[in-house]
Amino acid sequence: MARADLIAMPGYEPVQPVDEVAAQLGIPEEEIVKLDGNENPYGPSPRVAEALARFPYYHIYPDPEQRRVRAAIAGYVGVEPEQVVVGSGSDESLDLVARLILSPGDAVVSAPPTFGMYPFLARLYAARLIEVPRRQDFGLDLPAMESALNEGAKLLFLASPNNPTGNSLPRQELERLLEGPAVVVVDEAYAEFAGESFIEMVGDRDNLIVVRTFSKWAGLAGLRVGYGVFPKPLADVIRKIKMPYNVNVAAGAAVLASLDDVATLNRRVAAIVAERERLRERLADLPWLQPFPSQANFLLCEVRGVAARDVRDRLREKGILVRYLDTPVLRNCLRFSVGKPEHTDRLLEALTEIGAHVGR
């Protein structure tokens, strides 16, 4: 009775958990340097643990409308609470948009290389995926994208900064795409690291949705909480079709505590941005690696003269986890999440050792 297309579709490829990797390698968990998931190495605000420890209502269902959380998020990003829908990570916001808009056979446009959730959702809802590959500099091929949208596409997914390339979407390009017929979803999972956002445009455009998360900048990846900012009519419908208790009370309490300590979190964001630039400069000193500019909390790097998969595997043997990428658009690349300075030092030491044998 199951849908044949879902049985046949490939699943999303997640990273392995630290405890599983440590057990496979036979080394302690605390010696693992996890640079493959774009998580925040500093973790959440100290106020989060305090809030969770004193929260008295774990035995009671959460507010299905997330009123306090929505109000706090609205204050943080400068919109009205009625525009905000909270979800289990930004992934759920993306899923809700696809659920609302897509019928089987509808066209969805994305721009690879990009976040793997977009083609996953297109397959999940039996939509027709139109992929418009990015240019060599990872910018959008605007004429090709506009042509794809004019074929009747209903939905366009764009990430800014884009994962895994790290580059941001220019405002004038977004404005041009919003003139088309599709609903445009801008995924701003890494916006705090870039210092720019398109959220203020949502009130003026009835076909723009911005999705964000607390996983990256606020260190709440394990609690799974994100949100979307919608035009009010869309937000009303989205709240109607979401699961009522989709954000648990721990996640809600963590969001409130995080937004009560934005100054601490912003200092950590600044530390990550500074470490990103140090890592990029040091990677550029290695002749067999080409790091690309990034406005996120990771760096994409082309590997030359050796198989990137082999480098990934050799780093893993040393307890350093990075992301391997090899697609029709990206060839022989690694993505390094930005960690603490000591994580950068271990990565660079291992890469220098590996590089000593490249080309021999």
Disulfide bonds with the S-S distance in Angstrom:
none
